[in-house]
């Protein structure tokens, strides 16, 4: 029986991790009373008594929690931004390469990818790895997300009576081009330049669609729509949680089509001169808690999809 402690179980990511784990017979969840959630001694006791601890905390609190761990056997899975570009931590996107999966399996410290970053990296990493894109390329990306990605405050704001009229419309944010996922997106893909990134929150609870437009003239190895689909199909062949899909039959791409699921689909649209690569998934699934549980499964040596919702 694997003993698991979720530090920050009251947030949206932590709650969904609990949902995924509480029905499993191979997991024993270590609880903490609400009044002790911010007591360092109580938290430290539970971290050090666990086999695996999830950190579902803000960055500073996540770093503080790591410092509380004195038991070298404890494995920590951090869902915050704090350690995603730290080379001492495994980056928790196993499908990127055999090396990524092996590092997760061997590590005691795993950083779960960010939601927006997961979609961008799923689209761009295979192109750089295949030599189709130069690391010096200048890229742009948009990402449409459900409001659950903003946590409890944003969820409450969208559900409030008399909310501002602007909430009825998609709203772009991260306007200063300093979004916290940019360092991760740049470093993991090995890019020399951060992409111009335009995240958009809209009036639906969960789901995400990250889109990366390409220009055949800027690619080292020009590839049309069919060739790109074949590249992604090859790169993600055999993966249970990332697959290559087709655009919706009505000619649209709905960002909430994967809501409630822990998998991701890659789609290629556009034309041969201007293809667009999309990653569609649940911002709370493969973009957060689903990815975290997948990493835990790898650490435990059980099938990666155990306890996850695939369809």
ZADO-1210 file (C-alpha; in nm, 4 decimals, padded with zeros to 6 digits):
<atoms>
<atom x="00.0000" y="00.0000" z="00.0000" code="UNK" pos="1"/>
<atom x="00.1494" y="00.3333" z="-00.1090" code="UNK" pos="2"/>
<atom x="00.1068" y="00.6113" z="00.1468" code="UNK" pos="3"/>
<atom x="00.0180" y="00.9411" z="-00.0241" code="UNK" pos="4"/>
<atom x="-00.0103" y="01.2890" z="00.1245" code="UNK" pos="5"/>
<atom x="-00.1704" y="01.5728" z="-00.0744" code="UNK" pos="6"/>
<atom x="-00.0480" y="01.9067" z="00.0558" code="UNK" pos="7"/>
<atom x="-00.3025" y="02.1576" z="-00.0717" code="UNK" pos="8"/>
<atom x="-00.5917" y="01.9171" z="-00.1253" code="UNK" pos="9"/>
<atom x="-00.8509" y="02.1949" z="-00.0999" code="UNK" pos="10"/>
<atom x="-00.7574" y="02.3591" z="-00.4343" code="UNK" pos="11"/>
<atom x="-00.8943" y="02.2597" z="-00.7753" code="UNK" pos="12"/>
<atom x="-00.5912" y="02.0468" z="-00.8663" code="UNK" pos="13"/>
<atom x="-00.5735" y="01.8826" z="-00.5247" code="UNK" pos="14"/>
<atom x="-00.9446" y="01.8051" z="-00.5199" code="UNK" pos="15"/>
<atom x="-00.9278" y="01.6266" z="-00.8525" code="UNK" pos="16"/>
<atom x="-00.6223" y="01.4289" z="-00.7414" code="UNK" pos="17"/>
<atom x="-00.8236" y="01.3187" z="-00.4390" code="UNK" pos="18"/>
<atom x="-01.1082" y="01.2135" z="-00.6700" code="UNK" pos="19"/>
<atom x="-00.8660" y="01.0033" z="-00.8749" code="UNK" pos="20"/>
<atom x="-00.7041" y="00.8378" z="-00.5723" code="UNK" pos="21"/>
<atom x="-00.9751" y="00.7839" z="-00.3130" code="UNK" pos="22"/>
<atom x="-01.1280" y="00.4936" z="-00.5073" code="UNK" pos="23"/>
<atom x="-00.7969" y="00.3080" z="-00.5471" code="UNK" pos="24"/>
<atom x="-00.7166" y="00.0046" z="-00.3351" code="UNK" pos="25"/>
<atom x="-00.3386" y="00.0461" z="-00.3736" code="UNK" pos="26"/>
<atom x="-00.3328" y="00.3964" z="-00.2170" code="UNK" pos="27"/>
<atom x="-00.3608" y="00.5014" z="00.1462" code="UNK" pos="28"/>
<atom x="-00.4296" y="00.8738" z="00.1751" code="UNK" pos="29"/>
<atom x="-00.2733" y="01.0572" z="00.4685" code="UNK" pos="30"/>
<atom x="-00.5182" y="01.3177" z="00.5951" code="UNK" pos="31"/>
<atom x="-00.4596" y="01.6446" z="00.7748" code="UNK" pos="32"/>
<atom x="-00.7198" y="01.8418" z="00.9735" code="UNK" pos="33"/>
<atom x="-00.8142" y="02.1752" z="00.8212" code="UNK" pos="34"/>
<atom x="-00.6851" y="02.3642" z="01.1225" code="UNK" pos="35"/>
<atom x="-00.3360" y="02.2133" z="01.0732" code="UNK" pos="36"/>
<atom x="-00.3032" y="02.2679" z="00.6987" code="UNK" pos="37"/>
<atom x="-00.0678" y="02.5640" z="00.7517" code="UNK" pos="38"/>
<atom x="00.1123" y="02.4247" z="01.0562" code="UNK" pos="39"/>
<atom x="00.4682" y="02.3485" z="00.9385" code="UNK" pos="40"/>
<atom x="00.5243" y="02.0803" z="01.2007" code="UNK" pos="41"/>
<atom x="00.2025" y="01.8979" z="01.1130" code="UNK" pos="42"/>
<atom x="00.2727" y="01.9232" z="00.7409" code="UNK" pos="43"/>
<atom x="00.6321" y="01.8058" z="00.7870" code="UNK" pos="44"/>
<atom x="00.5159" y="01.5056" z="00.9880" code="UNK" pos="45"/>
<atom x="00.2856" y="01.3952" z="00.7081" code="UNK" pos="46"/>
<atom x="00.5320" y="01.4590" z="00.4274" code="UNK" pos="47"/>
<atom x="00.7998" y="01.2530" z="00.6002" code="UNK" pos="48"/>
<atom x="00.5536" y="00.9723" z="00.6787" code="UNK" pos="49"/>
<atom x="00.4484" y="00.9411" z="00.3142" code="UNK" pos="50"/>
<atom x="00.5865" y="00.7424" z="00.0247" code="UNK" pos="51"/>
<atom x="00.4702" y="01.0087" z="-00.2195" code="UNK" pos="52"/>
<atom x="00.3641" y="01.3674" z="-00.1490" code="UNK" pos="53"/>
<atom x="00.1783" y="01.5900" z="-00.3939" code="UNK" pos="54"/>
<atom x="00.2316" y="01.9636" z="-00.3592" code="UNK" pos="55"/>
<atom x="-00.0709" y="02.1618" z="-00.4821" code="UNK" pos="56"/>
<atom x="00.0484" y="02.4973" z="-00.3537" code="UNK" pos="57"/>
<atom x="00.1655" y="02.8404" z="-00.4694" code="UNK" pos="58"/>
<atom x="00.5323" y="02.8542" z="-00.5693" code="UNK" pos="59"/>
<atom x="00.6744" y="02.9927" z="-00.2444" code="UNK" pos="60"/>
<atom x="00.4756" y="02.7493" z="-00.0319" code="UNK" pos="61"/>
<atom x="00.5877" y="02.4594" z="-00.2535" code="UNK" pos="62"/>
<atom x="00.9534" y="02.5491" z="-00.1996" code="UNK" pos="63"/>
<atom x="00.8940" y="02.5703" z="00.1748" code="UNK" pos="64"/>
<atom x="00.7244" y="02.2309" z="00.1725" code="UNK" pos="65"/>
<atom x="01.0159" y="02.0695" z="-00.0100" code="UNK" pos="66"/>
<atom x="01.2472" y="02.2037" z="00.2587" code="UNK" pos="67"/>
<atom x="01.0372" y="02.0238" z="00.5220" code="UNK" pos="68"/>
<atom x="01.1169" y="01.6851" z="00.3702" code="UNK" pos="69"/>
<atom x="01.3931" y="01.5103" z="00.5676" code="UNK" pos="70"/>
<atom x="01.3138" y="01.1526" z="00.4684" code="UNK" pos="71"/>
<atom x="01.5258" y="01.0662" z="00.1606" code="UNK" pos="72"/>
<atom x="01.2803" y="00.7948" z="00.0599" code="UNK" pos="73"/>
<atom x="00.9907" y="01.0368" z="00.0076" code="UNK" pos="74"/>
<atom x="00.9050" y="01.1194" z="-00.3528" code="UNK" pos="75"/>
<atom x="00.7606" y="01.4637" z="-00.4186" code="UNK" pos="76"/>
<atom x="00.5384" y="01.5591" z="-00.7117" code="UNK" pos="77"/>
<atom x="00.5042" y="01.9366" z="-00.7366" code="UNK" pos="78"/>
<atom x="00.2187" y="02.0857" z="-00.9393" code="UNK" pos="79"/>
<atom x="00.3398" y="02.4455" z="-00.8969" code="UNK" pos="80"/>
<atom x="00.5682" y="02.6464" z="-01.1261" code="UNK" pos="81"/>
<atom x="00.8506" y="02.6407" z="-00.8718" code="UNK" pos="82"/>
<atom x="01.0648" y="02.3558" z="-01.0071" code="UNK" pos="83"/>
<atom x="00.9694" y="02.3091" z="-01.3714" code="UNK" pos="84"/>
<atom x="01.2930" y="02.4470" z="-01.5149" code="UNK" pos="85"/>
<atom x="01.5152" y="02.2994" z="-01.2418" code="UNK" pos="86"/>
<atom x="01.7345" y="02.0312" z="-01.4062" code="UNK" pos="87"/>
<atom x="01.7560" y="01.8451" z="-01.0753" code="UNK" pos="88"/>
<atom x="01.3838" y="01.7720" z="-01.1050" code="UNK" pos="89"/>
<atom x="01.2253" y="01.5408" z="-01.3597" code="UNK" pos="90"/>
<atom x="00.9872" y="01.7176" z="-01.5952" code="UNK" pos="91"/>
<atom x="00.6606" y="01.5273" z="-01.5747" code="UNK" pos="92"/>
<atom x="00.5687" y="01.4862" z="-01.9407" code="UNK" pos="93"/>
<atom x="00.6575" y="01.1246" z="-02.0087" code="UNK" pos="94"/>
<atom x="00.5389" y="01.1223" z="-02.3694" code="UNK" pos="95"/>
<atom x="00.8026" y="01.3706" z="-02.4873" code="UNK" pos="96"/>
<atom x="01.0793" y="01.1113" z="-02.5075" code="UNK" pos="97"/>
<atom x="01.2034" y="00.7855" z="-02.3544" code="UNK" pos="98"/>
<atom x="01.4541" y="00.9944" z="-02.1583" code="UNK" pos="99"/>
<atom x="01.1748" y="01.1978" z="-01.9986" code="UNK" pos="100"/>
<atom x="00.9882" y="00.8846" z="-01.8944" code="UNK" pos="101"/>
<atom x="01.3038" y="00.7221" z="-01.7561" code="UNK" pos="102"/>
<atom x="01.3970" y="01.0312" z="-01.5547" code="UNK" pos="103"/>
<atom x="01.0504" y="01.0434" z="-01.3974" code="UNK" pos="104"/>
<atom x="01.0703" y="00.6752" z="-01.3030" code="UNK" pos="105"/>
<atom x="01.4111" y="00.7199" z="-01.1387" code="UNK" pos="106"/>
<atom x="01.3457" y="01.0516" z="-00.9663" code="UNK" pos="107"/>
<atom x="01.2410" y="01.1501" z="-00.6161" code="UNK" pos="108"/>
<atom x="01.1453" y="01.4974" z="-00.7398" code="UNK" pos="109"/>
<atom x="00.8982" y="01.5467" z="-01.0255" code="UNK" pos="110"/>
<atom x="00.7631" y="01.8793" z="-01.1556" code="UNK" pos="111"/>
<atom x="00.4203" y="01.8551" z="-01.3193" code="UNK" pos="112"/>
<atom x="00.3927" y="02.0658" z="-01.6391" code="UNK" pos="113"/>
<atom x="00.1776" y="02.3777" z="-01.6460" code="UNK" pos="114"/>
<atom x="-00.1534" y="02.3624" z="-01.8307" code="UNK" pos="115"/>
<atom x="-00.0800" y="02.6095" z="-02.1129" code="UNK" pos="116"/>
<atom x="00.2773" y="02.4841" z="-02.1295" code="UNK" pos="117"/>
<atom x="00.1628" y="02.1239" z="-02.1730" code="UNK" pos="118"/>
<atom x="-00.0220" y="02.2078" z="-02.4935" code="UNK" pos="119"/>
<atom x="00.2546" y="02.4245" z="-02.6388" code="UNK" pos="120"/>
<atom x="00.5280" y="02.1746" z="-02.5567" code="UNK" pos="121"/>
<atom x="00.3263" y="01.8789" z="-02.6871" code="UNK" pos="122"/>
<atom x="00.3025" y="02.0607" z="-03.0211" code="UNK" pos="123"/>
<atom x="00.6519" y="02.2113" z="-03.0460" code="UNK" pos="124"/>
<atom x="00.8896" y="01.9642" z="-02.8800" code="UNK" pos="125"/>
<atom x="00.8440" y="01.6914" z="-03.1457" code="UNK" pos="126"/>
<atom x="00.9152" y="01.9438" z="-03.4239" code="UNK" pos="127"/>
<atom x="01.2393" y="02.0626" z="-03.2658" code="UNK" pos="128"/>
<atom x="01.3430" y="01.7057" z="-03.1835" code="UNK" pos="129"/>
<atom x="01.2815" y="01.5995" z="-03.5447" code="UNK" pos="130"/>
<atom x="01.4817" y="01.8930" z="-03.6846" code="UNK" pos="131"/>
<atom x="01.1757" y="02.0475" z="-03.8481" code="UNK" pos="132"/>
<atom x="01.2059" y="02.3662" z="-03.6413" code="UNK" pos="133"/>
<atom x="01.5244" y="02.5493" z="-03.5522" code="UNK" pos="134"/>
<atom x="01.5717" y="02.6381" z="-03.1854" code="UNK" pos="135"/>
<atom x="01.6126" y="02.9963" z="-03.3105" code="UNK" pos="136"/>
<atom x="01.2610" y="03.0090" z="-03.4539" code="UNK" pos="137"/>
<atom x="01.0186" y="03.2800" z="-03.3465" code="UNK" pos="138"/>
<atom x="00.6814" y="03.1291" z="-03.2587" code="UNK" pos="139"/>
<atom x="00.3435" y="03.2509" z="-03.1424" code="UNK" pos="140"/>
<atom x="00.0678" y="03.0624" z="-02.9632" code="UNK" pos="141"/>
<atom x="-00.2838" y="03.1163" z="-02.8383" code="UNK" pos="142"/>
<atom x="-00.4521" y="02.9182" z="-02.5640" code="UNK" pos="143"/>
<atom x="-00.8233" y="02.9193" z="-02.4844" code="UNK" pos="144"/>
<atom x="-00.8979" y="02.7881" z="-02.1362" code="UNK" pos="145"/>
<atom x="-01.1911" y="02.7319" z="-01.9076" code="UNK" pos="146"/>
<atom x="-01.2097" y="02.9515" z="-01.6008" code="UNK" pos="147"/>
<atom x="-01.1298" y="02.6682" z="-01.3556" code="UNK" pos="148"/>
<atom x="-00.7648" y="02.7258" z="-01.4443" code="UNK" pos="149"/>
<atom x="-00.7802" y="03.0467" z="-01.2426" code="UNK" pos="150"/>
<atom x="-00.8520" y="02.8614" z="-00.9189" code="UNK" pos="151"/>
<atom x="-01.1165" y="02.9209" z="-00.6556" code="UNK" pos="152"/>
<atom x="-01.1276" y="03.2994" z="-00.6884" code="UNK" pos="153"/>
<atom x="-01.1880" y="03.2916" z="-01.0625" code="UNK" pos="154"/>
<atom x="-01.4401" y="03.0097" z="-01.0329" code="UNK" pos="155"/>
<atom x="-01.6329" y="03.2155" z="-00.7774" code="UNK" pos="156"/>
<atom x="-01.6084" y="03.5285" z="-00.9922" code="UNK" pos="157"/>
<atom x="-01.7538" y="03.3519" z="-01.2973" code="UNK" pos="158"/>
<atom x="-02.0335" y="03.2015" z="-01.0906" code="UNK" pos="159"/>
<atom x="-02.1271" y="03.5215" z="-00.9121" code="UNK" pos="160"/>
<atom x="-02.4555" y="03.7011" z="-00.9625" code="UNK" pos="161"/>
<atom x="-02.4155" y="04.0404" z="-01.1246" code="UNK" pos="162"/>
<atom x="-02.0720" y="03.9614" z="-01.2623" code="UNK" pos="163"/>
<atom x="-01.9212" y="04.2124" z="-01.5096" code="UNK" pos="164"/>
<atom x="-02.0498" y="04.1923" z="-01.8675" code="UNK" pos="165"/>
<atom x="-01.6964" y="04.1279" z="-01.9885" code="UNK" pos="166"/>
<atom x="-01.7125" y="03.7810" z="-01.8337" code="UNK" pos="167"/>
<atom x="-01.9633" y="03.6848" z="-02.1034" code="UNK" pos="168"/>
<atom x="-01.6889" y="03.7306" z="-02.3625" code="UNK" pos="169"/>
<atom x="-01.3548" y="03.5533" z="-02.4066" code="UNK" pos="170"/>
<atom x="-01.0932" y="03.7628" z="-02.2265" code="UNK" pos="171"/>
<atom x="-00.7264" y="03.7714" z="-02.3183" code="UNK" pos="172"/>
<atom x="-00.4793" y="03.8078" z="-02.0314" code="UNK" pos="173"/>
<atom x="-00.1037" y="03.7856" z="-01.9766" code="UNK" pos="174"/>
<atom x="-00.0882" y="04.1062" z="-02.1775" code="UNK" pos="175"/>
<atom x="00.2661" y="04.1956" z="-02.0666" code="UNK" pos="176"/>
<atom x="00.4133" y="03.8806" z="-02.2278" code="UNK" pos="177"/>
<atom x="00.5495" y="03.7703" z="-01.8903" code="UNK" pos="178"/>
<atom x="00.3189" y="03.4738" z="-01.8296" code="UNK" pos="179"/>
<atom x="00.4655" y="03.2359" z="-01.5725" code="UNK" pos="180"/>
<atom x="00.4619" y="02.9416" z="-01.8153" code="UNK" pos="181"/>
<atom x="00.6925" y="03.1111" z="-02.0688" code="UNK" pos="182"/>
<atom x="01.0244" y="03.0019" z="-01.9094" code="UNK" pos="183"/>
<atom x="00.9019" y="02.6422" z="-01.9032" code="UNK" pos="184"/>
<atom x="00.7744" y="02.6511" z="-02.2613" code="UNK" pos="185"/>
<atom x="01.1050" y="02.7932" z="-02.3817" code="UNK" pos="186"/>
<atom x="01.3406" y="02.5724" z="-02.1799" code="UNK" pos="187"/>
<atom x="01.1714" y="02.2360" z="-02.2304" code="UNK" pos="188"/>
<atom x="01.1487" y="02.2845" z="-02.6077" code="UNK" pos="189"/>
<atom x="01.5079" y="02.4102" z="-02.6212" code="UNK" pos="190"/>
<atom x="01.4070" y="02.7375" z="-02.7847" code="UNK" pos="191"/>
<atom x="01.6291" y="03.0431" z="-02.8001" code="UNK" pos="192"/>
<atom x="01.3306" y="03.2806" z="-02.7863" code="UNK" pos="193"/>
<atom x="01.0151" y="03.2733" z="-02.5795" code="UNK" pos="194"/>
<atom x="00.7010" y="03.2533" z="-02.7949" code="UNK" pos="195"/>
<atom x="00.4575" y="03.5406" z="-02.8242" code="UNK" pos="196"/>
<atom x="00.1880" y="03.3893" z="-02.6060" code="UNK" pos="197"/>
<atom x="-00.1776" y="03.4917" z="-02.5923" code="UNK" pos="198"/>
<atom x="-00.3815" y="03.3088" z="-02.3252" code="UNK" pos="199"/>
<atom x="-00.7588" y="03.3580" z="-02.3300" code="UNK" pos="200"/>
<atom x="-01.0088" y="03.2662" z="-02.0581" code="UNK" pos="201"/>
<atom x="-01.3693" y="03.2050" z="-02.1590" code="UNK" pos="202"/>
<atom x="-01.7035" y="03.1316" z="-01.9959" code="UNK" pos="203"/>
<atom x="-01.6817" y="02.7530" z="-01.9603" code="UNK" pos="204"/>
<atom x="-01.5559" y="02.5534" z="-01.6641" code="UNK" pos="205"/>
<atom x="-01.2870" y="02.3211" z="-01.7977" code="UNK" pos="206"/>
<atom x="-01.1021" y="02.2474" z="-02.1186" code="UNK" pos="207"/>
<atom x="-00.8127" y="02.3940" z="-02.3122" code="UNK" pos="208"/>
<atom x="-00.7105" y="02.4427" z="-02.6745" code="UNK" pos="209"/>
<atom x="-00.3522" y="02.5544" z="-02.7408" code="UNK" pos="210"/>
<atom x="-00.2816" y="02.6532" z="-03.1024" code="UNK" pos="211"/>
<atom x="00.0609" y="02.7097" z="-03.2608" code="UNK" pos="212"/>
<atom x="00.0623" y="02.8500" z="-03.6159" code="UNK" pos="213"/>
<atom x="00.3548" y="02.7567" z="-03.8378" code="UNK" pos="214"/>
<atom x="00.4913" y="02.9019" z="-04.1590" code="UNK" pos="215"/>
<atom x="00.6432" y="02.6620" z="-04.4099" code="UNK" pos="216"/>
<atom x="00.9057" y="02.9203" z="-04.5048" code="UNK" pos="217"/>
<atom x="01.0363" y="02.9380" z="-04.1456" code="UNK" pos="218"/>
<atom x="01.0714" y="02.5630" z="-04.0998" code="UNK" pos="219"/>
<atom x="01.4059" y="02.3908" z="-04.1416" code="UNK" pos="220"/>
<atom x="01.2244" y="02.0929" z="-04.2861" code="UNK" pos="221"/>
<atom x="00.9062" y="02.2232" z="-04.4532" code="UNK" pos="222"/>
<atom x="00.6165" y="01.9919" z="-04.3805" code="UNK" pos="223"/>
<atom x="00.2581" y="02.0062" z="-04.4982" code="UNK" pos="224"/>
<atom x="-00.0513" y="01.9117" z="-04.3029" code="UNK" pos="225"/>
<atom x="-00.0336" y="01.5401" z="-04.3886" code="UNK" pos="226"/>
<atom x="00.3376" y="01.5194" z="-04.3093" code="UNK" pos="227"/>
<atom x="00.2883" y="01.6919" z="-03.9758" code="UNK" pos="228"/>
<atom x="00.0079" y="01.4561" z="-03.8804" code="UNK" pos="229"/>
<atom x="00.2347" y="01.1634" z="-03.9652" code="UNK" pos="230"/>
<atom x="00.5171" y="01.3120" z="-03.7557" code="UNK" pos="231"/>
<atom x="00.2939" y="01.3469" z="-03.4489" code="UNK" pos="232"/>
<atom x="00.1409" y="01.0029" z="-03.5024" code="UNK" pos="233"/>
<atom x="00.4911" y="00.8559" z="-03.5038" code="UNK" pos="234"/>
<atom x="00.6163" y="01.0589" z="-03.2090" code="UNK" pos="235"/>
<atom x="00.3202" y="00.9660" z="-02.9872" code="UNK" pos="236"/>
<atom x="00.2720" y="00.6125" z="-03.1213" code="UNK" pos="237"/>
<atom x="00.1677" y="00.3702" z="-02.8503" code="UNK" pos="238"/>
<atom x="00.0861" y="00.6413" z="-02.5976" code="UNK" pos="239"/>
<atom x="-00.2393" y="00.5929" z="-02.4096" code="UNK" pos="240"/>
<atom x="-00.2744" y="00.9547" z="-02.3005" code="UNK" pos="241"/>
<atom x="-00.1644" y="01.1510" z="-02.6097" code="UNK" pos="242"/>
<atom x="-00.3066" y="01.0787" z="-02.9526" code="UNK" pos="243"/>
<atom x="-00.3531" y="01.2442" z="-03.2908" code="UNK" pos="244"/>
<atom x="-00.7130" y="01.3402" z="-03.3601" code="UNK" pos="245"/>
<atom x="-00.9256" y="01.4977" z="-03.6308" code="UNK" pos="246"/>
<atom x="-01.1014" y="01.8376" z="-03.6327" code="UNK" pos="247"/>
<atom x="-01.4632" y="01.8389" z="-03.5236" code="UNK" pos="248"/>
<atom x="-01.7068" y="01.7348" z="-03.7942" code="UNK" pos="249"/>
<atom x="-01.8768" y="02.0754" z="-03.7918" code="UNK" pos="250"/>
<atom x="-01.5564" y="02.2533" z="-03.8914" code="UNK" pos="251"/>
<atom x="-01.4938" y="02.4016" z="-03.5460" code="UNK" pos="252"/>
<atom x="-01.2556" y="02.3187" z="-03.2614" code="UNK" pos="253"/>
<atom x="-01.4303" y="02.3271" z="-02.9245" code="UNK" pos="254"/>
<atom x="-01.1890" y="02.3948" z="-02.6392" code="UNK" pos="255"/>
<atom x="-01.4037" y="02.2008" z="-02.3908" code="UNK" pos="256"/>
<atom x="-01.4255" y="01.8788" z="-02.5937" code="UNK" pos="257"/>
<atom x="-01.1850" y="01.6945" z="-02.3591" code="UNK" pos="258"/>
<atom x="-01.3326" y="01.8258" z="-02.0322" code="UNK" pos="259"/>
<atom x="-01.3372" y="01.5630" z="-01.7590" code="UNK" pos="260"/>
<atom x="-01.0715" y="01.3494" z="-01.9281" code="UNK" pos="261"/>
<atom x="-00.7029" y="01.3023" z="-01.8457" code="UNK" pos="262"/>
<atom x="-00.5816" y="01.2540" z="-02.2021" code="UNK" pos="263"/>
<atom x="-00.4765" y="01.4932" z="-02.4800" code="UNK" pos="264"/>
<atom x="-00.5231" y="01.5023" z="-02.8540" code="UNK" pos="265"/>
<atom x="-00.3021" y="01.6679" z="-03.1141" code="UNK" pos="266"/>
<atom x="-00.4694" y="01.8113" z="-03.4250" code="UNK" pos="267"/>
<atom x="-00.3240" y="01.9693" z="-03.7376" code="UNK" pos="268"/>
<atom x="-00.5322" y="02.2126" z="-03.9430" code="UNK" pos="269"/>
<atom x="-00.4633" y="02.4845" z="-04.1973" code="UNK" pos="270"/>
<atom x="-00.2918" y="02.4405" z="-04.5314" code="UNK" pos="271"/>
<atom x="00.0528" y="02.3257" z="-04.6371" code="UNK" pos="272"/>
<atom x="00.1850" y="02.6836" z="-04.6454" code="UNK" pos="273"/>
<atom x="00.0331" y="02.7796" z="-04.3095" code="UNK" pos="274"/>
<atom x="-00.0354" y="02.4723" z="-04.0956" code="UNK" pos="275"/>
<atom x="-00.1604" y="02.5128" z="-03.7390" code="UNK" pos="276"/>
<atom x="-00.0901" y="02.2578" z="-03.4663" code="UNK" pos="277"/>
<atom x="-00.3343" y="02.2295" z="-03.1764" code="UNK" pos="278"/>
<atom x="-00.3286" y="02.0466" z="-02.8454" code="UNK" pos="279"/>
<atom x="-00.6702" y="01.9891" z="-02.6880" code="UNK" pos="280"/>
<atom x="-00.7157" y="01.8609" z="-02.3331" code="UNK" pos="281"/>
<atom x="-00.8635" y="01.9402" z="-01.9929" code="UNK" pos="282"/>
<atom x="-00.6671" y="02.2090" z="-01.8109" code="UNK" pos="283"/>
<atom x="-00.7386" y="02.0183" z="-01.4873" code="UNK" pos="284"/>
<atom x="-00.6644" y="01.6787" z="-01.6464" code="UNK" pos="285"/>
<atom x="-00.3550" y="01.6314" z="-01.8618" code="UNK" pos="286"/>
<atom x="-00.2893" y="01.9968" z="-01.7790" code="UNK" pos="287"/>
<atom x="-00.2729" y="01.9407" z="-01.4014" code="UNK" pos="288"/>
<atom x="-00.4079" y="01.6607" z="-01.1806" code="UNK" pos="289"/>
<atom x="-00.4242" y="01.3936" z="-01.4492" code="UNK" pos="290"/>
<atom x="-00.0599" y="01.4518" z="-01.5358" code="UNK" pos="291"/>
<atom x="00.0300" y="01.4461" z="-01.1647" code="UNK" pos="292"/>
<atom x="-00.1408" y="01.1100" z="-01.1107" code="UNK" pos="293"/>
<atom x="00.0242" y="00.9729" z="-01.4249" code="UNK" pos="294"/>
<atom x="00.3637" y="01.0708" z="-01.2796" code="UNK" pos="295"/>
<atom x="00.2732" y="00.8988" z="-00.9531" code="UNK" pos="296"/>
<atom x="00.1799" y="00.5832" z="-01.1440" code="UNK" pos="297"/>
<atom x="00.5194" y="00.5866" z="-01.3147" code="UNK" pos="298"/>
<atom x="00.6936" y="00.6238" z="-00.9773" code="UNK" pos="299"/>
<atom x="00.4889" y="00.3326" z="-00.8417" code="UNK" pos="300"/>
<atom x="00.5595" y="00.1131" z="-01.1440" code="UNK" pos="301"/>
<atom x="00.1916" y="00.0584" z="-01.2239" code="UNK" pos="302"/>
<atom x="00.0208" y="00.1225" z="-01.5615" code="UNK" pos="303"/>
<atom x="00.0260" y="00.4956" z="-01.6319" code="UNK" pos="304"/>
<atom x="-00.3484" y="00.5154" z="-01.6896" code="UNK" pos="305"/>
<atom x="-00.4395" y="00.3614" z="-01.3524" code="UNK" pos="306"/>
<atom x="-00.7188" y="00.5647" z="-01.1939" code="UNK" pos="307"/>
<atom x="-00.7358" y="00.8087" z="-01.4832" code="UNK" pos="308"/>
<atom x="-01.0300" y="00.8971" z="-01.7075" code="UNK" pos="309"/>
<atom x="-00.9364" y="00.8343" z="-02.0688" code="UNK" pos="310"/>
<atom x="-01.2731" y="00.8458" z="-02.2468" code="UNK" pos="311"/>
</atoms>
